[in-house]
């Protein structure tokens, strides 16, 4: 199993951590971000997008559920926020499967609300805040074999 831990003392360290995770999980495109409200999920997704050379402004899709961003090479990256999902049918209504199985990067906030819809293999990322503002960022590849 591929997994690891990082400790981020500040926002400036996040792009390097994102790059390390992307290199370690090459071939996977779905990243599920777990953490309490305010833990830094959106901020970390911004770091992933910066590392992937996104040219658009990255914001949480809290009300729209999904944002699409473009990279400098015109690839699409999808950013989901499932916080406001009340029924699983809402996820199907936005065409979730088309995005998840598109082979484009998909970053999911609040994936615990759609656990049964996660693909067989994905990158699980948890963010925990410590008392001094430092974040512990853990990742692992989740797959059917685990």
Buried (B, 14 or more C-beta within 10 A) or exposed (E): EEEEEBEBEEEEBBBEBBBBBBEBBEEBBBBBBBBEEEBBBBBBBBBBBBBBEBEEEBBBBBEBBBBEBEBEEEBBBBBBBBBEBEEBEBBEEBEBEEBBEEEBBBBBBBBEBBEEBBBEBBBBBBBBBEEEEEBBBBBBBBEEEE
